Amino acid sequence: MKLIRVGVDLAKNVFQVLGVDRTEKPIWRKKLSRADWLKALLERIEPGCEIGMEACGGAHHWARQLQAHGYTVKLVAPQFVKPYVKSNKNDANDAEAICEAMSRPSMRFVAVKTVEQQDIQAVHRIRAELISQRTAKGNQIRGLCLEYALTAPRELSQLRAAIPYWLEDQTNGLSSRFRRLLMGLWEDLLGLDKRLQQLDAEIALIAEADPVAKRLQQLRGVGPIIATAIVATVGNAKQFANGRQMAAALGLTPRQNSSGGKERLLGISKRGDSYLKMLLVHGARSMIRTAGSKTDRLSQWVMRIANTRHQNIATVALANKTVRIAWAMITKGSDYHPDRVTS
């Protein structure tokens, strides 16, 4: 019998596959090793068969491999697969759930990322982790020095300025041992600063070389970091029908608790891409700081929200509008036109 759809449960060493025919009857169940699974899949399936996988680690790589052989690949978010898992969770049931989920007409799929997108995403992930490590290192230094009654303002720049002074001051009561330890921590902090500077330079080069990222920087509150993060996350943005869908996918729309025809909109939730959402909100907040002195339509619109409601609401609203404008710029290949912004 001819397979029309195959669900693949990816894992580290063992891949479980399940294929169904035109009558939706499972006719192929098999557990395959990582080394053999792709060859076995290509030998068994015919052109026109759809292949589905969870959007997990390695999924984009395998999707590109299968697309190169001419197959249609659909990636399903794990949270959308879970409702279709029958009985207990195991690899076979997961593969069956993936096969079932990808057949639903209303299912939303994850766009397959290119190698370039994953490279840019890797730069951002490393940078975010280094920032976290630098914050932790600064807090460790503050905590240890506080035991010796040495304090510095909470800005990291103030801590950087204070540490050399503490090391040189011979009257602050620090022992030679702790001075050596503090010097090591100081070198660790400087090393993290240097790595972050290198990644920022890498992102600036990417933003300059990528035409989409270059155009996105025309937006208010969008620099090289946000522009490249958008490119890495959404690619050509054609998986979204409009800018509203893109903003919702990133988590910049209110969550609902509606019932009985009565709509109740709450604040934004933790759904969506938390990293990109954080960057967009910070960019919007920086734009609002200077919007009060400007007379363009976008500045007047966001200041009207900030004055009548709350600045945080205005910040999220501006981030939402930025994403919608970005969708139009990406999909239409156009520049930013401030006079076309609707209030």
C-alpha positions in Angstrom: 0.0 0.0 0.0 1.1 3.5 -0.8 2.0 5.8 2.1 0.4 9.3 2.1 1.6 10.6 5.4 4.5 9.6 7.8 5.0 10.8 11.4 8.5 10.8 12.7 9.4 10.9 16.4 13.0 12.3 16.6 15.3 11.3 19.4 19.1 11.1 20.1 19.8 7.6 18.8 16.5 5.9 17.9 13.8 7.3 15.6 10.3 6.0 15.5 8.2 6.2 12.3 4.6 5.6 11.5 3.0 5.8 8.1 -0.7 5.7 7.0 -2.3 4.9 3.7 -5.3 6.7 2.0 -7.7 5.0 4.4 -5.8 6.5 7.4 -4.8 3.0 8.4 -1.3 2.6 9.9 0.6 0.2 7.6 4.2 1.0 8.6 5.6 1.1 12.1 9.3 0.9 12.6 12.0 1.8 15.0 15.2 3.0 13.2 18.6 4.0 14.3 20.0 7.5 13.6 22.5 6.1 11.1 19.9 4.2 9.0 16.6 6.1 9.5 16.9 8.5 6.6 18.0 5.8 4.1 15.1 3.5 5.2 12.6 6.4 4.9 13.7 7.3 1.4 13.5 3.7 0.3 10.0 3.2 1.7 8.2 6.4 0.8 7.2 7.7 -2.6 7.1 11.3 -4.0 4.0 13.2 -2.8 4.1 11.7 0.7 4.0 14.2 3.6 6.5 13.8 6.4 5.8 15.4 9.8 8.1 15.9 12.8 8.0 17.8 16.1 9.8 21.1 16.0 12.5 20.0 18.4 16.3 19.7 18.4 17.6 18.6 15.0 14.2 18.9 13.3 15.1 21.8 11.0 18.3 19.9 9.9 16.3 16.7 9.0 13.6 18.8 7.4 16.1 20.4 5.0 17.6 17.0 4.2 14.1 15.6 3.3 13.2 18.8 1.4 16.3 18.4 -0.7 14.9 15.0 -1.9 11.7 16.7 -2.9 9.4 15.7 0.0 6.9 18.0 1.8 7.9 18.4 5.4 5.7 19.7 8.2 7.0 20.7 11.6 4.5 20.7 14.4 5.0 22.5 17.7 5.2 20.0 20.6 2.3 21.6 22.5 0.0 20.9 19.5 1.1 17.3 19.3 0.5 16.5 23.0 -3.4 16.4 22.7 -3.2 13.6 20.1 -1.1 11.3 22.3 -3.2 8.3 23.2 -2.8 6.4 26.4 0.7 6.4 27.8 3.6 8.3 26.3 6.2 6.4 24.3 8.0 6.7 21.0 5.4 4.8 19.0 2.5 6.8 20.5 4.4 10.0 19.8 4.9 9.1 16.2 1.2 8.3 15.8 0.3 11.6 17.5 2.5 13.5 15.1 1.0 11.7 12.1 -2.5 12.6 13.4 -1.7 16.2 14.3 -0.2 17.0 10.9 -3.4 15.8 9.2 -5.7 18.4 10.9 -6.9 21.1 8.5 -6.6 23.8 11.1 -3.1 22.8 12.3 -0.4 25.5 12.4 3.0 24.5 11.4 6.5 25.8 12.1 8.5 27.1 9.1 11.7 25.2 8.4 14.7 27.4 9.1 17.6 27.8 6.8 21.2 27.2 7.8 21.7 31.0 7.8 18.8 31.5 10.1 20.1 28.9 12.5 23.6 30.5 12.4 22.2 33.9 13.4 20.0 32.3 16.1 23.1 30.6 17.5 24.9 34.0 17.8 21.9 35.4 19.7 21.7 32.4 22.0 25.3 32.5 22.9 25.1 36.3 23.5 22.1 35.9 25.7 23.9 33.2 27.8 27.0 35.3 28.1 24.9 38.3 29.4 23.4 35.9 32.0 26.9 34.7 33.0 28.1 38.3 33.2 25.2 39.3 35.4 25.8 36.3 37.7 29.5 37.1 37.8 28.8 40.7 38.8 26.4 39.6 41.5 29.0 37.1 42.9 31.6 39.9 43.1 29.1 42.2 44.9 28.1 39.5 47.4 31.7 38.5 48.2 32.8 42.1 48.6 29.9 43.0 50.7 31.3 40.7 53.4 34.2 43.1 53.5 31.9 46.2 53.6 32.7 47.1 50.1 29.7 48.2 48.0 29.2 49.7 44.5 26.1 51.1 42.8 24.0 48.6 41.0 25.1 49.5 37.4 27.7 47.2 36.0 29.8 50.1 34.8 30.0 51.4 38.4 31.2 47.9 39.5 33.8 47.8 36.8 35.1 51.2 38.0 35.1 50.1 41.7 37.0 46.9 41.4 40.4 48.3 40.4 40.1 50.9 43.2 39.4 48.1 45.7 42.4 46.2 44.6 44.7 49.2 44.8 43.4 50.5 48.2 45.7 49.1 50.9 43.6 50.4 53.7 40.3 48.6 53.0 41.2 45.5 55.1 41.3 43.0 52.2 43.8 40.1 52.7 46.3 39.2 50.0 44.4 36.0 49.4 41.1 37.7 48.8 42.8 40.3 46.6 44.1 37.4 44.4 40.6 35.9 44.3 39.1 39.3 43.4 41.6 39.8 40.7 40.6 36.4 39.2 36.9 37.4 39.3 37.8 40.8 37.7 39.6 39.0 34.8 36.6 36.7 34.4 34.3 39.8 34.1 36.6 41.4 31.6 36.7 38.2 29.6 32.9 38.1 29.4 32.9 41.7 28.3 35.4 40.9 25.5 33.3 38.0 24.3 30.2 40.1 24.2 31.9 42.8 22.2 33.0 40.2 19.7 29.5 38.9 19.3 28.1 42.4 19.0 30.5 43.1 16.2 29.5 39.8 14.6 25.8 40.8 14.8 26.6 44.2 13.3 28.3 42.6 10.3 25.3 40.2 9.8 22.9 43.2 10.0 25.0 45.1 7.4 25.2 42.2 5.0 21.6 41.0 5.2 19.3 43.2 3.1 16.2 42.4 5.2 17.9 43.2 8.5 19.3 46.4 7.0 15.9 47.6 6.0 14.3 46.6 9.3 16.7 49.0 11.1 14.8 51.9 9.5 12.1 51.2 12.2 12.1 53.2 15.3 13.6 51.3 18.3 15.1 48.6 16.0 18.9 48.2 15.8 21.2 45.4 14.5 20.4 43.1 17.4 16.6 43.2 17.0 16.7 43.2 13.2 18.9 40.1 13.0 16.8 38.4 15.7 13.7 39.0 13.7 15.3 37.5 10.6 16.5 34.5 12.5 13.1 33.8 13.9 10.7 34.5 11.1 12.8 34.3 7.9 10.7 35.5 5.0 7.6 35.7 7.2 5.5 34.0 4.5 4.2 31.5 7.1 2.0 34.3 8.5 -1.0 35.5 6.6 -0.7 39.0 8.0 1.2 41.1 10.6 -1.4 40.3 13.3 -0.6 36.6 13.1 3.1 37.3 13.3 2.6 39.5 16.4 0.4 36.8 18.0 3.0 34.1 17.2 5.7 36.2 19.0 3.4 36.6 22.1 2.6 40.3 21.7 -1.2 40.0 21.9 -3.4 39.8 25.0 -4.4 36.4 26.3 -8.2 35.8 26.5 -10.5 34.5 29.2 -13.8 34.9 27.3 -17.0 32.9 27.7 -20.7 33.2 27.0 -20.1 35.8 24.3 -18.4 38.1 26.8 -14.9 39.0 25.7 -12.3 39.5 28.4 -8.8 40.5 27.3 -5.9 40.2 29.8 -2.3 41.1 29.6 0.2 39.3 27.4 1.3 35.8 28.6 4.6 34.0 28.4 3.6 32.3 25.1 5.6 33.0 22.0 9.2 33.8 21.5 10.3 35.2 24.9 13.7 36.3 23.7 12.6 38.3 20.7 9.6 39.6 22.6 12.0 40.9 25.3 14.1 42.7 22.7 11.1 44.3 21.0 9.7 45.5 24.3 13.1 47.0 25.3 13.3 48.7 21.8 9.8 50.1 22.2 10.6 51.4 25.6 13.7 53.3 24.3 11.6 54.8 21.5 8.9 56.0 23.9 11.5 57.9 25.9 12.0 60.3 23.0 8.5 60.2 21.5 7.1 63.0 23.7 9.3 65.6 21.8 8.3 64.4 18.3 5.3 65.2 16.1 5.1 62.3 13.7 1.9 60.1 13.7 3.6 57.1 15.4 4.9 59.2 18.3 1.6 60.9 18.8 -0.2 57.6 18.7 2.0 55.9 21.3 2.1 58.9 23.6 -1.7 59.1 23.5 -1.9 55.5 24.8 0.8 56.2 27.4 -1.0 59.3 28.7 -4.5 57.8 28.8 -3.7 54.3 29.9 -0.3 53.2 31.1 3.2 53.4 29.7 3.7 49.6 29.9 0.5 49.2 27.8 1.9 51.7 25.3 5.2 49.8 25.2 3.6 46.5 24.3 1.3 48.2 21.8 4.3 49.8 20.1 6.2 46.5 20.0 3.1 44.9 18.5 2.9 47.6 15.8 6.6 47.3 15.1 6.2 43.6 14.4 3.2 44.3 12.1 5.2 46.9 10.1 8.2 44.5 10.0 5.9 41.8 8.5 4.8 44.2 5.7 8.4 45.3 5.1 9.7 41.7 4.9 6.9 40.2 2.8 6.6 43.1 0.4 10.3 44.0 0.2 9.6 47.6 1.0 11.2 50.3 3.0 9.7 52.0 6.1 7.3 54.8 5.3 6.4 56.8 8.5 3.6 58.6 6.7 1.7 55.3 6.1 1.6 54.3 9.8 -2.0 54.1 10.9 -3.0 55.1 14.4 
